[in-house]
Amino acid sequence: MYTLEKMYSMGHEEVVFFQDKSCGLKAIVAIHDTTLGPALGGTRLWNYANEEEALIDVLRLSKGMTYKAAVSGLNLGGGKAVIIADPKKDKSEALFRSFGRFIESLNGRYITAEDVNTSVEDIEHIFTETNYVTGVAQQYGGSGNPAPYTALGTFRGIEASVTRAFGSRSLQDKVIAIQGVGSVGFELAHLLTAAGAKIIYTDINERGIQKMKEAFPSAKYVEPNAIFSAECDVYSPCALGASLNDETIPQLKCKIVAGAANNQLKEDRHGLMVRERGILYAPDYLINAGGLMNVSIEFEGWADDKSRRMVDTIYDKTLEVFRISDEQNIPVNKAADVMAEKRIESMRNIKNSYLGKISHRLPGQKRRF
């Protein structure tokens, strides 16, 4: 059982539980750290086995968002929300609008966005009830689906990793094994194929598999458990987290791990385990930050070219993390933490937690943060 002491041992400022029996809403919002600004992170809808499983997930994800924003140079803190529901049966306008009202009650300390099993349409329902949401449709002044930008950032991280491991940025004929070909994994496959890479992939969703077969007939499908032992240059986890663990790491037959999934390391010690196997690990919360970078630009007025220029910086930031890893002789995941924590600590010394509010606006008006 998770006690309050355990809940806050990861440094969270606030954990809020929401329930609305009229529409079946059961949600948890975790605000990890607002030193750099309001906490921003997506809303994940998942059919969790129980509330404790949902709580563990939201605590880990929200902490990851703090580090993601910090290492990316954004003036944002970290937060996350999970809704405990079956995405095939339980979605409704009422559920998301009720959730939006709960987000509104947090007075701007947490801003939400799209995540696993939530779509732009779902975000629009939330947007009806609160201004504290990003990634709404472009016709309402937002940036829409963040998946292409998350994929682009992951692609830049793969390029940086290949540069480091092979001495050239080129992905021509490199074999990339993608675990999970949902919205981000599918977009990533497009970028990799255009760059001349060869694709191996897996998924548990038959619709996603069929979509890949139609779009990339030369790509090779393997069963989910076989992706870990696939012969490849890059293993790219793009599904749920914790795919790097005691069971899977010994199976890897790659030189690089670089993917879009959050919390790929089941435990911190697995970063060292990957390193000891001679595998280069690109820190997940850095290279999958493209979606966060994209929605952050909504605060000042979104533009596609501006977003892509920011996401492109992930290439150089990834190489910088590799340099810190070498200089301090620490695993790459620890090097990324060092970069993030240094920035958070420097700002903590000059400002208190974010307490500002967002002015009300009508759809289509520029946001005033």
ZARO-745776 format. One line per field, with one value per residue (C-alpha): residue in one letter; chain; y, x, z. Coordinates in steps of 0.5 Angstrom, whole numbers, plus 2048, in hexadecimal, padded with zeros to 3 digits. Layout:
residues N
res = [a:...]
chain = [A:...]
y = [Y:...]
x = [X:...]
z = [Z:...]
//
This chain:
residues 369
res = [m:y:t:l:e:k:m:y:s:m:g:h:e:e:v:v:f:f:q:d:k:s:c:g:l:k:a:i:v:a:i:h:d:t:t:l:g:p:a:l:g:g:t:r:l:w:n:y:a:n:e:e:e:a:l:i:d:v:l:r:l:s:k:g:m:t:y:k:a:a:v:s:g:l:n:l:g:g:g:k:a:v:i:i:a:d:p:k:k:d:k:s:e:a:l:f:r:s:f:g:r:f:i:e:s:l:n:g:r:y:i:t:a:e:d:v:n:t:s:v:e:d:i:e:h:i:f:t:e:t:n:y:v:t:g:v:a:q:q:y:g:g:s:g:n:p:a:p:y:t:a:l:g:t:f:r:g:i:e:a:s:v:t:r:a:f:g:s:r:s:l:q:d:k:v:i:a:i:q:g:v:g:s:v:g:f:e:l:a:h:l:l:t:a:a:g:a:k:i:i:y:t:d:i:n:e:r:g:i:q:k:m:k:e:a:f:p:s:a:k:y:v:e:p:n:a:i:f:s:a:e:c:d:v:y:s:p:c:a:l:g:a:s:l:n:d:e:t:i:p:q:l:k:c:k:i:v:a:g:a:a:n:n:q:l:k:e:d:r:h:g:l:m:v:r:e:r:g:i:l:y:a:p:d:y:l:i:n:a:g:g:l:m:n:v:s:i:e:f:e:g:w:a:d:d:k:s:r:r:m:v:d:t:i:y:d:k:t:l:e:v:f:r:i:s:d:e:q:n:i:p:v:n:k:a:a:d:v:m:a:e:k:r:i:e:s:m:r:n:i:k:n:s:y:l:g:k:i:s:h:r:l:p:g:q:k:r:r:f]
chain = [A:A:A:A:A:A:A:A:A:A:A:A:A:A:A:A:A:A:A:A:A:A:A:A:A:A:A:A:A:A:A:A:A:A:A:A:A:A:A:A:A:A:A:A:A:A:A:A:A:A:A:A:A:A:A:A:A:A:A:A:A:A:A:A:A:A:A:A:A:A:A:A:A:A:A:A:A:A:A:A:A:A:A:A:A:A:A:A:A:A:A:A:A:A:A:A:A:A:A:A:A:A:A:A:A:A:A:A:A:A:A:A:A:A:A:A:A:A:A:A:A:A:A:A:A:A:A:A:A:A:A:A:A:A:A:A:A:A:A:A:A:A:A:A:A:A:A:A:A:A:A:A:A:A:A:A:A:A:A:A:A:A:A:A:A:A:A:A:A:A:A:A:A:A:A:A:A:A:A:A:A:A:A:A:A:A:A:A:A:A:A:A:A:A:A:A:A:A:A:A:A:A:A:A:A:A:A:A:A:A:A:A:A:A:A:A:A:A:A:A:A:A:A:A:A:A:A:A:A:A:A:A:A:A:A:A:A:A:A:A:A:A:A:A:A:A:A:A:A:A:A:A:A:A:A:A:A:A:A:A:A:A:A:A:A:A:A:A:A:A:A:A:A:A:A:A:A:A:A:A:A:A:A:A:A:A:A:A:A:A:A:A:A:A:A:A:A:A:A:A:A:A:A:A:A:A:A:A:A:A:A:A:A:A:A:A:A:A:A:A:A:A:A:A:A:A:A:A:A:A:A:A:A:A:A:A:A:A:A:A:A:A:A:A:A:A:A:A:A:A:A:A:A:A:A:A:A:A:A:A:A:A:A:A:A:A:A:A:A]
y = [800:807:80B:813:812:80E:812:819:815:817:81E:820:826:824:81D:81E:819:81B:817:818:812:815:814:80F:813:811:815:817:81D:81D:824:822:829:830:833:835:837:833:82C:829:822:81E:81A:813:80E:807:801:800:7FA:7FE:805:804:802:808:80C:809:80B:812:813:811:814:81B:81B:819:81F:824:821:821:829:82A:827:82A:831:832:837:831:82D:825:822:81D:81A:813:811:80A:808:803:807:803:803:809:80F:815:81C:81C:819:81E:824:822:821:827:82B:827:82A:831:830:82F:837:836:832:82C:82D:826:824:81E:817:80F:80E:815:819:820:81F:81D:823:828:825:827:82E:82F:830:832:837:832:82E:82D:829:82C:82C:831:834:836:839:833:82E:828:821:821:81A:81D:821:81C:817:81D:81E:816:816:81B:817:811:815:818:811:80E:814:812:80A:80A:811:813:816:812:80D:80A:802:802:7FD:800:7FC:800:7FD:800:803:808:80F:811:80A:80B:812:810:80A:80F:813:80D:80A:811:811:80A:806:7FF:7FE:7F8:7F9:7F6:7F8:7F5:7F9:7F5:7FC:7FF:7F9:7F9:800:7FF:7F9:7FE:804:800:7F9:7F8:7F9:7F3:7F1:7ED:7EA:7EF:7EB:7EA:7F1:7F1:7EC:7EE:7F0:7F7:7FE:801:7FF:804:803:807:804:804:804:800:7FC:7FC:7F7:7F1:7EC:7F0:7F4:7ED:7EC:7F2:7F1:7F9:7FE:804:804:80B:80B:80F:80C:80F:80B:806:804:800:802:807:802:7FF:805:802:7FB:7FE:801:7FB:7F7:7FD:7FF:807:809:810:813:812:818:81D:819:819:820:822:822:826:82B:82C:82D:832:837:837:83C:841:840:839:838:832:835:837:831:82D:831:830:829:828:82A:823:821:826:825:81D:81E:822:81D:818:81C:81D:816:815:81B:818:811:810:80C:811:811:814:819:81B:81C:820:825:826:826:82B:830:82F:830:836:839:837:83B:842:840:83D:838:83A:83D:841:841:841:846:844:844:841:83C:83F:844:844:841:846:842]
x = [800:803:803:804:80B:80C:808:80C:813:814:814:80C:809:802:7FE:7F7:7F1:7EB:7E4:7DE:7D9:7D4:7D9:7DD:7E3:7E9:7EF:7F6:7FA:801:805:80C:810:80E:815:816:80E:807:807:806:805:800:7FA:7FA:7F4:7F5:7F1:7F6:7F5:7F4:7F5:7FC:7FE:7FC:7FF:806:805:803:809:80E:80B:80B:812:814:810:814:81B:819:817:81D:822:81E:81F:818:815:810:80F:80D:806:802:7FB:7F8:7F1:7EF:7EB:7EA:7EC:7E7:7E1:7E1:7E3:7DE:7DD:7DA:7E0:7E5:7E1:7E1:7E8:7E9:7E5:7EA:7F0:7ED:7EC:7F4:7F5:7FA:7FF:7FE:7FD:7FB:7FC:7FB:7FE:7FD:7F6:7F4:7F3:7F2:7EA:7EB:7EF:7EA:7E5:7EA:7EB:7E3:7E4:7EB:7F1:7F6:7F7:7FB:7FB:7F4:7F3:7F6:7EF:7EF:7F6:7F9:7FF:7FA:7FD:804:806:80A:80E:810:812:816:81A:81B:81D:822:824:825:82A:82E:82F:831:836:839:839:83B:83E:839:832:830:82A:82B:82A:82A:825:820:81C:815:811:80B:808:802:802:809:80C:809:80B:812:812:811:817:81B:819:81A:821:823:822:81F:819:818:812:80D:806:800:7FB:7F9:7F7:7FD:801:7FC:7FE:805:804:801:805:80C:80B:813:813:814:80F:811:80D:80D:811:816:818:81D:821:821:827:827:82B:826:821:81B:816:810:80B:80A:80F:814:816:81D:81E:821:81E:81E:825:829:825:827:82B:82C:831:82C:826:822:81A:814:811:812:815:819:81D:819:81E:824:829:827:82A:831:82F:82E:834:838:836:839:832:831:82B:828:824:81D:81A:81F:81E:816:816:813:80C:80D:811:80C:806:80A:80B:803:805:808:804:805:808:80B:811:813:811:815:81B:81B:81A:820:824:823:829:82E:82B:82C:833:834:831:836:83C:83A:839:840:843:840:841:839:833:830:829:82D:831:82A:828:82E:82C:825:826:82B:826:821:825:828:821:81F:823:820:819:813:80E:80A:803:801:7FA:7F8:7F3:7ED:7EC:7E8:7E9:7EE:7F1:7F8:7FA:7FC:801]
z = [800:7FE:804:804:806:800:7FB:7FD:7FD:7F6:7F7:7F5:7F7:7F7:7F5:7F4:7F3:7EF:7EE:7EB:7EB:7E6:7E0:7E3:7E4:7E9:7E8:7EB:7EA:7EC:7ED:7EE:7EE:7EB:7ED:7E5:7E4:7E4:7E3:7DC:7DA:7D7:7D9:7D8:7D8:7DA:7DC:7E2:7E6:7ED:7F0:7F2:7EC:7E9:7EF:7ED:7E6:7E7:7EC:7E8:7E2:7E5:7E8:7E1:7DE:7E3:7E0:7D9:7DA:7DD:7D9:7D3:7D5:7D6:7DB:7DE:7E3:7E3:7E4:7E2:7E2:7E1:7E0:7E2:7DD:7D7:7D1:7CC:7D1:7D6:7D1:7D1:7D1:7D8:7DB:7D7:7D9:7E0:7E0:7DD:7E3:7E8:7E4:7E4:7EC:7ED:7EA:7E5:7E9:7E5:7DD:7D9:7D2:7CE:7D0:7CF:7CD:7CD:7C7:7C4:7C4:7CC:7CD:7CA:7CF:7D4:7D1:7D2:7D9:7DA:7D7:7DB:7D5:7CF:7C8:7C6:7BF:7BB:7B9:7C0:7C0:7C3:7C0:7BF:7BF:7C2:7C0:7BA:7BE:7C3:7BD:7BA:7C1:7C2:7BB:7BC:7C3:7BE:7BA:7BF:7C2:7BB:7BB:7C1:7C0:7B9:7B7:7B2:7B3:7AD:7AE:7A7:7A8:7AF:7B2:7B7:7BC:7BE:7C4:7C3:7BD:7BF:7BD:7BF:7BD:7B6:7B5:7B7:7B2:7AD:7AE:7AF:7A8:7A5:7A8:7A5:7AB:7AB:7B0:7B5:7B9:7BE:7C1:7C5:7C1:7BA:7B7:7B8:7B5:7AF:7AE:7AE:7A9:7A5:7A5:7A6:7A2:7A3:7AA:7AE:7B4:7BA:7C0:7C6:7CA:7C4:7C3:7C9:7C5:7BE:7BB:7BA:7BB:7BF:7C3:7C4:7C9:7C7:7CC:7D3:7D8:7DC:7D6:7D8:7DE:7E1:7DC:7D5:7D6:7D5:7CF:7CB:7C5:7C3:7C4:7C6:7C9:7C7:7C7:7C9:7CF:7D6:7DC:7D7:7DD:7E2:7E8:7E7:7E8:7E1:7DE:7E1:7DF:7D8:7D8:7DA:7D4:7D0:7CD:7CC:7D0:7CD:7D3:7D2:7D5:7D1:7CA:7CB:7CD:7C6:7C8:7CE:7CA:7C5:7CA:7CE:7C8:7C9:7CE:7CA:7C3:7C0:7B9:7B6:7B4:7BA:7BE:7B9:7BA:7C2:7C1:7BC:7C2:7C5:7C1:7C4:7CB:7CB:7C9:7CF:7D3:7D0:7D2:7D9:7DA:7D7:7DB:7E2:7E0:7E2:7DE:7D9:7DD:7E3:7DE:7DC:7E3:7E5:7DF:7E1:7E9:7E8:7E4:7E9:7EF:7EC:7EB:7F2:7F5:7F2:7F2:7F5:7F3:7ED:7F0:7EA:7E6:7DF:7DD:7DA:7D2:7CD:7C8:7C3:7C7:7C8:7CF:7D4:7D9]
//
